[in-house]
Amino acid sequence: PNGSISSRISSPSSSTTLIYNTNPEVGLETSSNHNQDEISYPVQIIHQGRKTTINVHENEPILQALERQSTIAGSRDQMALALSSIPHECRRGNCLTCASKNVKRATSDNNLVVNVDNGLSPTIASELTKSGYVLTCCSYVTGPGVVLELDQNNEVWDAVYRQRLCDGDTKQIALEAQARLLRRVDEENVEKWKNKMKKVLSEEK
C-alpha cells in the first residue's frame, strides 16, 4: 500500500481542538473531491476516555484518515473528542509517537496490516506487532471491527526499550554486580561468613 501522505493535509496547532463525527455509520469527509465509490471501513477510536468512529479508506494510512476527518470545533451535530492534536511526529514509524493499541485483537487482527515499511529494527517491529501495538502512520485497515486506543507511545517505549533491556542484558549485568557486592561484603566480614556457611551446612544435614 502507498504510505505517502498528501501535502495538502496539515497537522493542527496545539491550541486547536479536533472533533470527529460521532455517528458510527458515517465518517466525516472534509475532502471535496473524495471518490464516493472508494472502499472504506469503520474504525472505532478511543482517546482520553472518549469514543468515536471514523472511516478509513482502503490503502490509506490510519493517521491520514484521522487527519482527513478532523475539523475545527464548533460545527453542528459534532462532538469535541478532547484532542488538542493527533499524536504523531515523524510519519515514518521511527519515533513511536503515533502508536495505538489494537483493543480487539481476537476479532480484528486479520483486518489490519500493521507497521508497514517502518524504520525500526525487525526485532523491535516484531515485538510491537506481537504486543498489539499499531503505528497509525504506517498501518492500514482491510476490514471492519477494528478498535484502536490512541496515545500509547509511553507504553510502547516501556515495552520495547526499558522492559526489553531489563529482561535481557541489563538484568544479567545487575545480577553480576549484586554477586560482586555480596562477595566483597563476605570478604570484609569473614566471621559472619563462617557462621552463615556453618548454618547452611547444618541445614543440609
C-alpha positions in Angstrom: 0.0 0.0 0.0 1.0 3.6 -0.6 2.1 5.1 2.7 2.6 8.6 1.3 0.5 11.4 2.8 -0.9 14.2 0.7 0.9 17.6 1.2 -2.4 19.4 1.5 -3.1 17.7 4.9 -1.5 19.8 7.6 -1.3 19.0 11.3 -3.3 21.3 13.6 -1.7 23.6 16.1 -1.5 22.7 19.7 -4.3 25.1 20.5 -6.8 23.5 18.1 -9.5 21.1 19.4 -10.2 18.4 16.9 -13.6 16.8 16.6 -15.0 13.8 14.8 -18.3 12.7 13.5 -19.9 10.7 16.3 -22.2 8.8 14.0 -20.7 5.2 13.8 -22.2 4.7 10.4 -20.8 7.7 8.6 -17.3 9.1 8.7 -17.0 12.9 8.4 -15.5 13.7 5.0 -13.7 17.1 4.6 -12.2 16.4 1.2 -14.4 17.9 -1.6 -13.0 15.5 -4.2 -13.4 12.3 -2.3 -14.4 9.3 -4.5 -17.7 8.0 -3.2 -17.0 4.6 -4.7 -13.8 4.1 -2.7 -13.9 1.2 -0.3 -13.7 2.3 3.4 -14.1 0.6 6.8 -15.4 1.9 10.1 -12.8 2.1 12.9 -13.7 2.9 16.5 -11.2 5.4 18.1 -10.7 5.7 21.8 -8.8 8.6 23.3 -8.8 10.2 26.7 -11.9 8.3 27.7 -13.9 9.4 24.6 -15.0 7.2 21.8 -15.9 7.9 18.2 -15.9 6.2 14.8 -14.0 7.2 11.6 -13.9 5.7 8.1 -10.6 4.6 6.8 -10.2 4.1 3.1 -8.5 1.1 1.6 -4.8 1.7 1.2 -5.0 4.8 3.4 -2.7 5.1 6.5 -4.8 5.3 9.7 -3.1 8.6 10.7 -4.1 10.2 7.4 -7.7 9.1 7.9 -7.7 10.7 11.4 -6.4 14.0 9.9 -8.8 13.8 7.0 -11.8 13.6 9.3 -10.8 16.3 11.7 -12.3 19.8 11.8 -12.3 22.8 13.9 -14.6 22.5 16.9 -17.9 24.3 16.7 -19.6 22.5 13.7 -23.2 21.5 14.2 -24.0 17.9 15.2 -20.5 17.1 16.1 -18.8 16.5 19.5 -15.3 17.5 20.6 -13.1 14.4 21.2 -10.8 16.3 23.6 -7.8 16.1 21.2 -5.5 19.1 21.1 -3.7 17.3 18.3 -3.5 13.9 16.7 -0.5 12.1 18.2 2.2 11.9 15.6 5.7 13.2 14.8 8.0 11.6 12.1 5.4 9.8 9.9 7.9 7.1 9.2 7.4 4.7 12.1 10.6 5.7 13.8 9.5 7.9 16.7 6.6 5.7 18.1 4.6 8.9 18.8 1.6 7.7 16.8 1.4 4.3 18.5 -2.1 3.0 19.3 -3.3 -0.2 20.8 -5.4 -2.8 18.9 -8.1 -3.3 21.6 -10.0 -6.2 19.9 -7.1 -8.3 18.6 -9.1 -11.6 18.6 -11.6 -10.3 16.1 -9.6 -7.6 14.1 -6.1 -8.9 13.7 -6.9 -10.2 10.2 -8.4 -6.8 9.3 -5.2 -4.8 9.9 -1.9 -4.6 8.0 0.3 -3.1 10.7 3.7 -1.3 10.9 4.5 -1.4 7.1 7.8 -0.1 5.9 8.7 1.4 9.3 12.2 2.4 10.3 12.5 0.1 13.2 14.7 -3.0 13.5 13.0 -6.3 12.6 13.2 -7.4 16.2 11.5 -4.3 17.6 8.9 -4.2 14.9 8.0 -7.9 15.6 7.7 -7.1 19.3 5.4 -4.2 18.6 3.1 -6.4 16.4 3.0 -9.3 18.8 2.1 -6.9 21.6 -0.8 -5.5 19.6 0.6 -2.0 19.1 -0.2 -0.2 15.8 1.7 2.7 14.4 -1.0 4.7 12.8 1.3 6.4 10.3 2.2 3.2 8.6 -0.7 0.8 9.3 -3.8 0.1 7.1 -7.3 -1.3 7.6 -8.6 -4.1 5.5 -11.9 -4.9 7.1 -14.4 -3.9 9.8 -14.3 -4.4 13.5 -11.1 -2.5 14.3 -10.9 -0.7 17.6 -7.9 1.5 18.4 -6.9 3.3 21.5 -4.6 6.3 20.7 -1.7 7.9 22.5 0.2 4.7 23.5 3.7 6.0 22.9 4.7 5.9 26.6 3.6 2.3 26.9 5.4 1.3 23.7 8.6 2.9 24.9 8.4 0.9 28.1 7.5 -2.4 26.4 10.1 -2.1 23.6 13.0 -0.4 25.2 13.0 -0.2 29.0 11.4 -3.6 29.8 13.2 -5.2 26.9 16.6 -4.1 28.3 15.7 -5.1 31.8 14.7 -8.6 30.6 17.9 -9.1 28.8 21.5 -7.9 29.2 20.8 -5.3 31.9 19.3 -7.9 34.2 22.4 -10.1 33.8 24.6 -7.1 34.5 22.6 -6.3 37.6 22.9 -9.9 38.9 26.7 -9.9 38.3 27.0 -6.6 40.2 25.0 -8.0 43.0 27.2 -11.1 43.3 30.3 -9.0 43.4 28.8 -6.8 46.1 27.9 -9.9 48.2 31.4 -11.3 47.8 33.0 -8.1 48.9 30.7 -7.9 52.0 31.7 -11.5 52.9 35.4 -10.8 52.5 35.1 -7.9 54.8 33.2 -9.9 57.4 34.9 -13.3 57.5 33.5 -14.4 60.8 30.0 -13.6 59.8 30.5 -15.5 56.6 31.8 -18.6 58.5 28.8 -18.6 60.7 26.5 -18.3 57.7 28.2 -21.2 56.0 28.0 -23.3 59.2 24.3 -22.7 59.3 23.9 -23.6 55.6 25.9 -26.9 56.1 23.9 -27.8 59.2 20.6 -27.3 57.4 21.8 -29.6 54.6 22.4 -32.4 57.1 
